[in-house]
Amino acid sequence: MSARVGVVTFPGSLDDRDAARAVRLAGGEPVGLWHDDAALGQVDAVFLPGGFSYGDALRCGAIARFSQVMDTVKAAAAQGMPVLGVCNGFQVLCESHLLPGALVRNAHLRYRNRPARLRVETSRTAWTRLYEPGAEVVFPAKHGEGRYVADEAVLDRLEEEGRVVFRYLDNPNGSMRDIAGVTNEAGNVVGLMPHPEHAVDELTGPSNDGLGIVASVLAHLTGAADTSGVSR
Amino acid sequence: MSHLNVAVDTVGVADATPDEKQPWAELGLKEDEYQRIREILGRRPTQSELAMYSIMWSEHCSYKSSKVHLRQFGQKNPKTPRLLAGIGENAGVVAIDENLAVTFKVESHNHPSYVEPKQGAATGVGGIIRDIIAMGARPIAVMDSLRFGAIDHPDTARVLPGVVDGIGHYGNCVGLPNIGGETYFDPCYQGNPLVNALSVGVLPRSRLQSMQASGVGNTVILMGAKTGRDGIGGVSVLASATFSETGEGDARPSVQVGDPFTEKLLIEVCLELFDAGLVVGVQDLGGAGLTCALSETAAAGDGGMHVDLELVPLRAKGMEPQDILASESQERMLLIVDPAKAEEVLARSRRWGLLATEIGTVTDTGRLVIDFHGQTVVDVPPKSLADEGPVYHRPLAEPNDLQLIAVDRAETLPRPTTPEEIRQTVLDMAASPNLCDKSWITEQYDSSVFGNTVLGTPHDAGVVRLDERTGVGIAISLDGNGRFARLDPYTGAQLALAEAYRNVAVTGATPIAVSDCLNFGSPEDPHVMWQFERAVTGIADGCQKLGIPVTGGNVSFYNQTGRDAIHPTPVIGVLGLLDDVHRRIPLGLGKTGDTIALIGETREELSGSEWASVKHGHLGGVPPVVDLDHEMKLAELLSRLAETEQLAAAHDLSEGGLAQALVEAICHTGLGAQILLPEGADPFTYLFSESSGRVLVVIPRGQELAVRTACEQRNLPITPLGVTDANTDGLHLRDLFDISLDELEASWKGRIGAVLGE
């Protein structure tokens, strides 16, 4: 039986179908979750997709943080459930304080869509365990508010603890220390701006490197029975 | 009613005060039109009715100047079982297979985009998307065709970034990939930029919707954004003429403000309602707002309609009935539903946080009756608004200067002759505004949301997968060339049609349908009207010949400042079908050792060319020859070679000719090209002529003979030009010159940002 990965739809989510496709292509079973419903429907992991939840009202991700579903996601994440946030999903995770830092307006002040070359900095997370550390991947990066910022102490701590998960090789938005994605202390919650779900097939994306993200969590979930934590 | 500070002009009041002076002229109606309204009603119209007639009988809504010419499309359209809905619907619908259909349409939002570039362009995208929803389809992509004044004109720095921001913001937030389009600069568009937006959607054939308000007793529901004072063009004139004593300020922007978030909710809710079979009829609210939606649905239905206008949720206080009727507030749809299902419709809207309100009922009175707080302010036959507007046969006259322009041929202009001069021309052309890299613009658009974009910018056509299991997909291209149309509108329109058709064919797709956006100056100028008639005839004749129907589109007149009209600019969208998107042909150079060849004939055709414009500021002569028989053979060949996977890449030759096509293929891939021009060919002409019907193809090793034979069988000339070579740096033109990849990129890339100061 394949693992069930919940994909949340907020009003204004745009990449929910694409996230579900990525789960399916990687061999998982996508399960639709609704923003206004606290029930997680016995999923094994949660994918917060990109888009403009609640029309980006106030601040990207600021309203989604208070949704019914996020209450449950926060509780489940604390119990070790793998949670991934991509683009707006990453913004929601930062607003929810599941991940440190914030995503602000790109340094060049424009929305920009370019394939981003990234280095996978660590395989010690639920969502990257199948990548070789140092591996180079290409995911589309497309956002107006994707510049990762945090205070120096937080950044230093992230570096020390190996919690920078993805780093831009050509920083497209002025992110501090070229950070494209980070994880929490336990390694089960990961957020990144570039879109692995739009890199699942060379027919439609710049690469199929993104399949490794969902494949990693599926491997993590099947392996989770015999190992207690994320770290190997 | 206490909020009203003036008496409402009801039908009863109109009856009682037949001689009341009315501002019909200020609203743009002619005296005979006003008299006709009085005849239709048997009394003077109320203020609300007058506002509605003035809107529905305007050029924009009634097509009164263009109608007599647009009839040609219906008369000449080839009969095809694919056409499920055509001209007159919100958008044309074309069958893809026994289950799926596609709907697409291109529409202009030119004037608003000049006044307020960001919102003007954004609401243009929003409007065309709602047309697609109204057919029962899920919008799956957008495209845009943009024309601005000179790139270095100060106002272009205001208009262009705003337009691009608006298109990007709306499309990105509503979640549609932008899969292509075009951007051109010409001083003739200085005060009249063109923003033409195309959207395409897909639907199961069984979900096709109609705009009919049928079924007596059915409920009329208004869904989406609240109605405000935005976009009240005509009525603000009415208000200032008659209501100045009300003290209510009407100095609101005439350009509407878009909210893509609400539009995204509209898409999801409407599709959910269609799928659940809860909708009898649907119409989007665009230009002319409720006036248009109510009169068109009532006219298309089988009876009448009663509406209680005070039920419409408002975002501004003190709106008069005619304001509510004329408001162009965005992101609204009108639904006709069975009253037994109305509660479920409202509940499903609420679940998404989208406003939906019952505002009326379908009746059998044959009248559109609108009450405001119990007083009847409108009581009209709906067809008189929607279908029976005035029709003009405006005078036509060939422009006086056309004969003179025709003899002023660009072929006589001084040309570069030495290899060094030609080399510099290649670089200068690559750096020119119309040919340079447009990624400063296209990077502001999402291209991959939905995960079905197979080809996007900078390929010749956008290719989108429709079905993951079968691989079936579509290709779309949007093309126009105002310079060619200025020289000869009939041929120019056909050249645009041929180019869009070829761009679709170049991906391996089979062209199946057309949508057009006709951008012209004032119809009151006989010269403009002549250009319009010639262009429409060119398109209609061309589509008849090519065997693909015009399924819809839009006319934009009055793109004119003072006496200076824009070049006549018909923009043509062609839709093509690909049985399997895996076999699409991309732009590129294949791999080392592949053969580069040119299909088609290169003649000395420089009039109207990019070279004549860039190097001489010249526009004269006659445009290149169009050969639609040749285009059909070429398309059939390309589709065949895609099927047999015998081409590694292909690229249409258009503005800038062969030189520019090579520059683009090299810069796109980073590979080198070794080229030897055919013996006896004049290098300059061969590189820069803009002869139509030509495609640069890249043939994998071992397939050369098969491709050559396929061309010969179809009597299509093919000329081998050279090979792809990863070890060659950029462009090597044997016996002439070399240009390194770095040098090509330095010329071609980064130009737009640099001119705009970024």
Interface residues (C-beta under 8 A of the other chain):
Chain A: P11 G12 L14 D15 R17 D18 R21 D36 G50 G51 F52 Y54 G55 D56 A57 R110 Y111 R112 N113 R114 P140 K142 G144 H195 E197 H198 V200 D201 L203 T204 G205
Chain B: G168 H169 N172 C173 G175 D259 P260 F261 T262 K264 L265 R351 W352 G353 T442 E443 Q444 Y445 D446 S447 S448 V449 F450 G451 N452 T453 V454 R465 E468 V581 H582
